[in-house]
């Protein structure tokens, strides 16, 4: 007997034949009707298939937080506790240009 599954009589020994899994895809599922159509993407949400998904999501969230801080409005409540500012303003009743 050979290792490829051939029996003594020259025929296949079906008990020793290797099984092969074949992908069968229909071309219509993957072709776009128009050029502007979005290509269909198939994703497997199983976390065991994607071991780095949590780390990738953590990195994205950290970068988003950093960008939020970069583009935040500056000095919003940043000067609380400081007393070196304008407390009150007074204008002259006789001249419009004088402000004290």
C-alpha positions, 0 to 999 in steps of 0.5 A: 500500500502507498501513503497516497490512499491507493490500495493493493488492487490499484483502486482507491482505498476510501478509508485512507483518502485525504479530505480536502475542504474547498471554498465555493463562492458565487461570483455574483455575490462579489461583483458590483452592479455599478462602479460606484457601489460599495464592495461587500466586506465579510467579517467574522466577529468571533474574538478568538479569530482576532486576538489583537482586536482589544489592543487595537480598540484601546489604541484607537480610543487612546488616540481619540482622547488625545485628539479631543484634548488637542482640539478642545477649546483652550482656557475654559475654566483654566484661570480659576483661582487666579486674581490677576484679571479685570474685576470691574470696568467703568466708563466716563459719562462725559467722554465715550472714549475713556474707560477706566 
